[in-house]
Every structure is written in C-alpha cells, then in structure tokens.
C-alpha cells in the first residue's frame, strides 16, 4: 500500500492573492503551522515530495535533512499557472476581468485564466505524476508538500470526482489530509492524531 500525506503550505507574506507560480515567502506563523503538521507525521514518512516553489520546498528540504530521508523536488505538483491573474488580489482580478473570476470559482471546467493553464492541463500533469508514484512507491509513506489547487485536483482524482468538485473543498493554509492507494483503488483517510 502507498500512503501519502498532503500538506498545503502555510500563510504567505502579502496576504491573499492568486499566486500560482509567484514565489512569495512564508510568514513565521505559516511556517509554524507547517512544522506542527510535520511533527505529527515525521515518524511515519520515508520520502518527501515537494513543489519547487520555496513556500513548499524550503520547509520540505529542511525536514528531510533533519531526519535523513529523501526529498524530491517535483515540478508537476506545483500550483496551477494563473497567467495574468498571478500576484493579483480578488478585487484586482474582478476589476480587470469582470465576471470571469466568479465563473471560475463556481466551476472552472473548460476555462483558462488569461495566459495561464487550464484546470484540465493541471489535472493531466498531476495525474501523470500520481500514476508514476503509484507504480514506483508501493509500501512507502510519502509526504507531499504542495498547494491548494494541486491538493484539490489530487483529491478529486482520488474520489473519481469531476473538476467542478474541487470548488467544494476548503483548503486553509497549513491543512493536511491523507490518501492511500492499493490494488488500483484510492481512499481518502481521516485522522485525529495529536502531535507527538
């Protein structure tokens, strides 16, 4: 069985924005939230996989070094590319592209942020990576350090749900979940374990 914990990065300097590939640093509280999750799973994880963006890769690399395990930088798990929305706040996007963000937030299927990546392209690269991991990491426990959009897409895939379902998943900063894969079947797992 493959077990994978999925951790979203913590809060970032500069407040709430559509960042995508914009690489803003974590706040100190954001890093502490991630460290708290790491303290809960560190004893189980044998490999860390991380987005190349520093808000994910810096903590992931530090944790891997701390316990002497492999840390894999994986570009396919990076956040969706938001094109011309990148680095902008919700009000800024709404002013420049009236009605478009509202449609996106309701159901992004078949859409593309101006100059950016479609959800279908995002899902395809994540699914390609997930298939490789399922074939090559059986009997492993991985920690994936990534972004809300990538987590939503992976969870939708795990639940055999459409892209539209990603809009019904709340992903606060520093949140985590767990999925397992065995015999061509995936499950979303819930835990109530306290930090060690």
C-alpha positions as a printed NumPy array, in Angstrom:
array([[  0.   ,   0.   ,   0.   ],
       [  1.109,   3.553,  -0.764],
       [  0.235,   6.138,   1.883],
       [  0.57 ,   9.824,   1.14 ],
       [  0.044,  12.806,   3.409],
       [ -0.793,  16.01 ,   1.54 ],
       [  0.214,  19.276,   3.2  ],
       [ -0.652,  22.734,   1.944],
       [  1.934,  25.424,   2.564],
       [  1.266,  27.984,   5.296],
       [  0.25 ,  31.64 ,   5.09 ],
       [  2.356,  33.896,   2.875],
       [  3.699,  37.412,   3.07 ],
       [  1.471,  39.864,   1.214],
       [ -1.932,  38.426,   2.126],
       [ -4.477,  36.581,  -0.012],
       [ -3.695,  36.597,  -3.742],
       [ -3.896,  34.338,  -6.773],
       [ -0.199,  33.494,  -6.732],
       [  0.195,  30.372,  -8.843],
       [  3.901,  30.469,  -9.709],
       [  4.629,  33.722,  -7.808],
       [  7.088,  32.668,  -5.114],
       [  6.267,  34.794,  -2.062],
       [  7.816,  33.757,   1.281],
       [  6.007,  32.143,   4.184],
       [  5.064,  34.191,   7.22 ],
       [  6.551,  32.977,  10.503],
       [  3.081,  31.774,  11.557],
       [  2.708,  29.989,   8.212],
       [  5.946,  28.108,   8.778],
       [  4.92 ,  27.217,  12.334],
       [  1.647,  25.731,  11.055],
       [  3.596,  23.545,   8.623],
       [  6.067,  22.495,  11.329],
       [  3.128,  21.459,  13.523],
       [  1.847,  19.072,  10.84 ],
       [  5.365,  17.761,  10.243],
       [  5.636,  16.931,  13.956],
       [  2.535,  14.718,  13.59 ],
       [  3.725,  12.735,  10.56 ],
       [  7.543,  12.825,  10.766],
       [  7.832,   9.397,  12.361],
       [  5.826,   7.773,   9.55 ],
       [  7.193,   9.461,   6.422],
       [ 10.076,   7.874,   4.493],
       [ 10.162,  10.263,   1.498],
       [  9.108,  13.881,   0.988],
       [  7.922,  15.159,  -2.395],
       [  7.606,  18.906,  -2.822],
       [  6.644,  21.593,  -5.255],
       [  9.726,  23.544,  -6.38 ],
       [  8.263,  26.808,  -5.088],
       [ 10.102,  27.948,  -1.966],
       [  6.99 ,  28.117,   0.221],
       [  6.915,  24.323,  -0.075],
       [ 10.486,  23.338,  -0.924],
       [ 12.302,  25.193,   1.862],
       [ 10.458,  23.547,   4.778],
       [ 10.36 ,  20.181,   2.985],
       [ 14.112,  20.194,   2.378],
       [ 14.81 ,  21.178,   5.975],
       [ 12.603,  18.401,   7.375],
       [ 14.153,  15.782,   5.113],
       [ 17.641,  16.823,   6.152],
       [ 16.615,  16.828,   9.812],
       [ 15.594,  13.137,   9.754],
       [ 17.834,  11.897,   6.933],
       [ 15.256,  10.999,   4.292],
       [ 14.974,  11.744,   0.587],
       [ 13.365,  14.992,  -0.598],
       [ 12.213,  15.004,  -4.236],
       [ 11.574,  18.352,  -5.95 ],
       [  8.732,  17.652,  -8.404],
       [  7.624,  20.401, -10.845],
       [  4.421,  18.542, -11.78 ],
       [  2.938,  19.136,  -8.305],
       [  3.391,  22.927,  -8.491],
       [  0.313,  25.131,  -8.357],
       [ -1.73 ,  25.846, -11.477],
       [ -0.322,  28.72 , -13.52 ],
       [ -2.777,  31.611, -13.266],
       [ -1.306,  33.627, -16.143],
       [ -2.273,  37.296, -15.94 ],
       [ -4.029,  36.718, -12.602],
       [ -0.761,  35.837, -10.877],
       [  0.133,  38.076,  -7.953],
       [ -3.247,  39.824,  -8.008],
       [ -5.904,  40.071,  -5.322],
       [ -9.509,  39.042,  -5.875],
       [-10.708,  42.679,  -6.227],
       [ -7.94 ,  43.4  ,  -8.751],
       [ -8.918,  40.4  , -10.892],
       [-12.618,  41.267, -10.658],
       [-11.917,  44.831, -11.811],
       [ -9.781,  43.733, -14.78 ],
       [-11.863,  40.693, -15.825],
       [-15.497,  41.357, -14.801],
       [-17.443,  38.162, -14.148],
       [-14.636,  35.802, -15.16 ],
       [-13.351,  35.017, -11.664],
       [-16.883,  34.403, -10.398],
       [-17.421,  31.829, -13.168],
       [-14.014,  30.271, -12.415],
       [-14.77 ,  29.96 ,  -8.71 ],
       [-18.124,  28.314,  -9.414],
       [-16.88 ,  25.778, -11.974],
       [-13.523,  26.151, -13.765],
       [-14.077,  23.255, -16.176],
       [-13.358,  24.287, -19.764],
       [-11.904,  27.643, -18.662],
       [ -8.407,  29.092, -18.602],
       [ -7.127,  32.151, -16.717],
       [ -5.899,  34.662, -19.32 ],
       [ -2.455,  33.488, -20.417],
       [ -2.491,  30.663, -17.881],
       [ -3.012,  26.926, -17.528],
       [ -6.391,  25.22 , -17.827],
       [ -7.623,  23.001, -14.992],
       [ -7.607,  20.107, -17.441],
       [ -3.884,  20.657, -18.117],
       [ -3.216,  20.974, -14.397],
       [ -5.092,  17.756, -13.709],
       [ -3.305,  15.909, -16.52 ],
       [  0.183,  16.714, -15.205],
       [ -0.828,  15.775, -11.653],
       [ -2.468,  12.536, -12.793],
       [  0.639,  11.664, -14.811],
       [  2.772,  12.146, -11.701],
       [  0.303,  10.251,  -9.48 ],
       [  0.329,   7.25 , -11.811],
       [  4.132,   7.122, -11.692],
       [  4.127,   7.356,  -7.895],
       [  1.559,   4.569,  -7.538],
       [  3.696,   2.283,  -9.71 ],
       [  7.055,   3.089,  -8.102],
       [  6.361,   3.774,  -4.414],
       [  4.33 ,   0.82 ,  -3.152],
       [  4.791,   0.104,   0.572],
       [  6.029,   3.662,   1.091],
       [  4.754,   6.571,   3.154],
       [  5.195,   9.903,   1.365],
       [  4.599,  13.48 ,   2.394],
       [  3.564,  15.76 ,  -0.472],
       [  4.127,  19.452,   0.257],
       [  2.117,  21.431,  -2.259],
       [ -0.629,  23.979,  -2.954],
       [ -4.394,  24.146,  -2.531],
       [ -5.135,  23.79 ,  -6.249],
       [ -2.918,  20.736,  -6.583],
       [ -4.373,  19.166,  -3.44 ],
       [ -7.912,  19.734,  -4.699],
       [ -7.102,  18.106,  -8.03 ],
       [ -5.438,  15.078,  -6.428],
       [ -8.315,  14.59 ,  -4.009],
       [-10.863,  14.889,  -6.826],
       [ -8.912,  12.24 ,  -8.734],
       [ -8.785,  10.017,  -5.639],
       [-12.574,  10.295,  -5.262],
       [-13.187,   9.874,  -9.03 ],
       [-14.876,  13.274,  -8.929],
       [-15.131,  15.9  , -11.686],
       [-13.012,  19.047, -11.744],
       [-16.069,  21.071, -10.669],
       [-15.989,  19.24 ,  -7.311],
       [-12.682,  20.951,  -6.45 ],
       [-14.687,  24.108,  -5.71 ],
       [-16.407,  22.292,  -2.823],
       [-13.166,  21.517,  -0.954],
       [-11.942,  24.029,   1.606],
       [ -8.131,  24.2  ,   1.794],
       [ -6.949,  26.594,   4.524],
       [ -3.264,  27.364,   4.858],
       [ -1.337,  24.594,   6.617],
       [ -4.112,  22.   ,   6.218],
       [ -3.369,  18.346,   5.535],
       [ -5.091,  15.143,   4.546],
       [ -4.09 ,  11.574,   3.764],
       [ -4.772,   9.245,   0.866],
       [ -3.9  ,   5.607,   0.344],
       [ -3.547,   3.553,  -2.804],
       [ -3.718,  -0.231,  -3.029],
       [ -4.817,  -2.667,  -5.73 ],
       [ -5.752,   0.134,  -8.164],
       [ -8.016,   1.745,  -5.578],
       [ -7.58 ,   5.042,  -3.711],
       [ -9.125,   6.178,  -0.438],
       [ -9.27 ,   9.472,   1.417],
       [ -8.374,   8.883,   5.069],
       [ -9.228,  10.984,   8.122],
       [ -7.186,  11.078,  11.317],
       [ -7.49 ,  12.649,  14.741],
       [ -3.979,  12.025,  15.996],
       [ -2.421,  14.686,  18.212],
       [  1.156,  15.896,  17.723],
       [  3.802,  13.681,  19.324]])
